[in-house]
Amino acid sequence: MTQPERRSEFHIAGTRYAAPRLAAGLYLVATPIGNLGDITLRALETLAAADLIACEDTRVSRKLLDHYGIETALTPYHEHNAAVARPKLLGRIADGAAVALISDAGTPLISDPGFKLVREARDAGLSVTALPGASAVLTALVASGLPTDRFLFEGFLPAKATQRRARIAELARIPASIVLFEGGSRIDDSLADLAAAFGEREAAICRELTKLHEEVRRDTLAVLAAHYAGDSETRGEFVIVIAPPADEAAPAAGDVDALIRAALERVSVKDAVGEIVAATGLPRRDVYQRALELAKERNDAS
C-alpha cells in the first residue's frame, strides 16, 4: 500500500502555511532556547520543507515540531554517533536531499556538535546555509548590562577543579567581556573560583533565559559567589557574563598579596603562582618569591 506523501507545511495558532521547496544542501537552523515562540518564520519553513532533520535528542526536538505541526522525520546526530551518522547525512545531501541541522536549543555548533559536518559538507562542495535565530550567548550578553563591544565566548569551564582554575586564570587577563555556560550542579564551585581569580569584577548570572522563571542577577563576582553558595535556586541552565578588566595597569603590591593569599587557601604554592602569573602578567620569579614568603607567614601563624 502506498504511503501518503508528507505535507510540507506548518501551523501557527491554528493557521496552516505551506513551506516552499528547498534546494539540496545542509541547513543550520536556530531553535528556541526556552520559549517556543522564539523561532523565525524562515526556520519553520525550512524545518517543514526539509527531507530530514538531524538533531541531538529526537524527544526534545519532537516537542518543537509537534507544537508547529511539522511532520519532517528526525534522526539523531550527536557526539556519540557523529562518526557513523555524518557520512550518511552527507550522502543524502549529495543525492539531492535538503537536510536541516538543529540543536536541542539555540544555534547549532555553539557548544553543540556539528562543526565537522559543516566542514566536510563545504569540503565536498555541498551547499551550506545558516539561518540566524535564538542564541543564549547573545541573549545573556545584551541582558547583562555589561560591555558588549568586545566579548569572548568560552563555553563550559573544565569540570575538574585544577583545570578549571588554570583556565580561569588565563581568562582573567583577556580585555573583553567573558561569556560562560554552566550547569546548576557546578555553579557554586565555578563562581567561587571565578571570584578568587577575577577579584571584584562585575558580572551577571542569567538563569533559565526566555523561560517562565527567567532570572538575571548582577553584582560583583564575590557577592554572586556568596549568593549561590547558599540555598539559592540552582535548577536550570546558567549563562555567566563577566565584565572586562577595568584597565591594564599592573596591580598594586597589596592586591597581588591578596590574590596570592586567596589562591594559597585553595591550591599549592606552585599552582597559586601559575594562577597569579596568568592573571596579572607579572614575572614568575617575583610572584614565586612572594608566594613563598606569604606561605611561610601563614605556616608560622598557624
N, C-alpha and C positions, 0 to 999 in steps of 0.2 A: 504493500500500500504506500502511495506517495505521501511524504510528509508535507504539510502546508508550509509555504515559504514564510520565513521570518519577516515580520514587519519592521522596517527601518523607521521607527517613529518613537516619540517620547511624549509625555504629557506633563503639563503644569497646571495645577489646580483644576484638574478635570478636562482641560482643553488639550486635544491631541495635535501634534505637529509632525509633519513628515520631515525626515532627515535627508538632505541631498546626498547623492552618491559620492564616495571618496575614491581618489586615485590610490593605487598601490603605494604602500610606504609604512613607516613607523611613525605613530603619532604620540607625542608625550603630552598627557592630559593632566592638568592640575585638578584635584578634587578637594572638597571642603575639609577643613581641619577640625570641624566640630559641628557647626551649623550647616545643615543640608541646603540651606538657601544660598550659600556662598559658592555657587557654581555658575559658570558663564553659559549663555545660550550656545556658543560655539562648542563648548565642551560637551554639552548634551547632544548636539547634532553629531559630533564625532563619535561619541560612545554608541549612539543608536545606529549609525551607519557602518561602523567598523565590522569587519568579518570576525574579529576575535579581540578580546580584551585580556591582556596579561596583567596580573595583579599579585600583590603579596599574599593576601588571605582572601579566598573566594567568599567566605562567610561575611567578612566586613564589607567587601565591595558589593555583594549581592543586596545589602540593605540600601545602598545608594541607588542601584539600578531599579530595584523594586519601587522605590519612592517615586521615580520618574517614569515608570512603566517601560523600561528598556529591556529588550529580550536578548541582547547580544550574549553569546557564550563567553564564559570566563575560563581562564587557565592560569594555574599558579606559576608565578615567576618570583623567586626569592633567592637569598644567598645559598641555600642548601641544595637547590635543584638547578641553579642557573647554568652550570656547565653542560647539563643534559638538555635543558629546555631552550637555551639560546640558539643552537643550530637549527632546531625545529622551527622556531619563530622566524629566523632569517630565511629559512627555506620557504615558508608560507608567503613571506613578503616577495621573495624573488619570483614566486609563481603567480603573483598578481594580487595578493591579499592586502587589505588595509588592517593593520594591527595597532591597537591602542595600548599604551603602557601607562598604568596608574599605580600609585602607592596607596597604602591604607588611608593616608591623609596628607594633603598638601601637594607640593610639586615633586614629581618623580626625580630621582637622582640626588635629592637633598637629604642626606643621611638615610638613604634608601638605595636598594640595588638598582642597576640599570645602566651604569656607566659603560661597562663592556659591551652591552647590547647596542648602545648608541654608537660607540666607536667602531664596532665591527660592521654595523649597518652602513656607516659612512665609508668605511674602507672598501666595502663591497659595491659601492656606487648606488646604494639604495636611498630612496627619499626619506628624510627625517624632518618632521615638522613639530615644533614645540608650541604649545598653546599656553599663554600666560594665565595665571589664576592664583588661588589661595596659597599662602606661604606663612608658616608660623614664624619664620625668621623675620620677615619684613613687618608682619603684624605686630610682633613684640617690639621691634626696634622703634617703630613710629609711635607706639602707645607708651613707650617708656619715658618720654620726655628728656631723653639723653641725646647727645650729639649724633647726628645721622650722616654727616658729610663724609665720614670715613669709618668703615667698620670691618671687623674680621668675624666670619662665621667659623667657629671651631667645632661645632657638633657636640658629641658627648665626650666628656673627660674620661681618662682611663679609670677602670674600676678599682685597680689596686692602688693603695694609698701612696706608696713610694713613687710610682709612675705618675700618679695624678699630681702630686706636689711638685715634681720636677717639671711637668708640663705647665702648671700654673705659674711657676717661677719664670718660665720663658715668656708666657703671655703677659706678665706684668710690665714688661718693657715696651710693648707694642703701643705706638702713639695713635690709637684708634679705639672706638667702642668695640667691646668684645661681646659676641652673642653665643651662648651655650645652650645646649639641650641637657636636661637632667630628669631622671625619674624620681618619684616620690620617696622611694626606699633609700636613696643616696643624697637627697637634697641637703640634709643637715651636715653630713660629712663634707660635702663639696663646698658648702658655704663657709664652714669653719676654716678649711684650707685656703679658700679664696680670701677671706678676711685677714688671715695671718700673712699672706703674701702681698696683697694689694693695699693693706692699711685701710685708711678711712675713705676709700674710693666710693663714690656714689654708684648705686646700682638699682635695678628694678627686677622684681621677681614676677613673672607672668604665669599664672596657672589657669588651665582649662580655658584657653583663649577661644572666643566666639561661642562658648557653651553657656548653659544656664547659670552656672556658678563661677563665671569668669572673675578672676581676681588679679589686679595689678598693684603690687605693693612696692613703694620706692622709698629708699633710705640709704644710709651708709651700709657697707657690707657687714660691718661689725654688728650693727643693730639688726639687720636681716638675719645674720647667722644666729644671734641670740633668740630671735623670734621663732625660727624653725627648729631650734634645739629644744624648744618646749613642747607643748601639747597642740601645736598648730596643725591645721589640716594639711596633710601631705598626699592625699589621693590625687591621681591625675597626672598629667604631663606638665613639666615646667620648662619655661624658657628664661634664662638669666641674661640680662643685658647689663654690662659694666661700663661705666664712663671711662674715657681715656685718661691718662695721667694729666695732672694739672699743667705741668711743664716738664722740660727735660733737664732741669738743673740737678746737679748732684745732691743727694740727700745729706742733711746735716749729720754730724757725728752722733748726736743723740738719737736721731731717727734710725741710723744704722744699728746702733746698740739695741734699740727696741726691737728691730726686726730680727736681730741675731738671738736675743733672749727668747722671743716668741718661737723662733724656729727650734731652739735648743730644748724647749718644752716638749717638742713632738718627735724630733729626729736626732741623729748623731751629729757630732761636730762636722764630719765630712759632708753629710747631706745638707746640713744647715748652711755651710759655706757655699755649696753648689747653688742652693736656692737664692741666697743673697746676691751672689755674683751675677746670676742670671737676671735678677730683678733690678739691680742697681747699676750694673756695668762697672763696678769698682774692681780694682786689681785683686786677683785671687789671693796673693801673698798677704796683702793688708787685711783682707777680711778673715783669712785663716788665723793670722796672728791675734786679731781682736777676738775672734771666737774662742781661741784657746784661753785667753785672759778671762773672758766672761764665764766660760765653763769652769775654770779654776775658782773664780769668785763664788759661783753657785755651789760648788762642791765644798768649799771651805765654810760656807754659811750653813750648810746642812748638817 
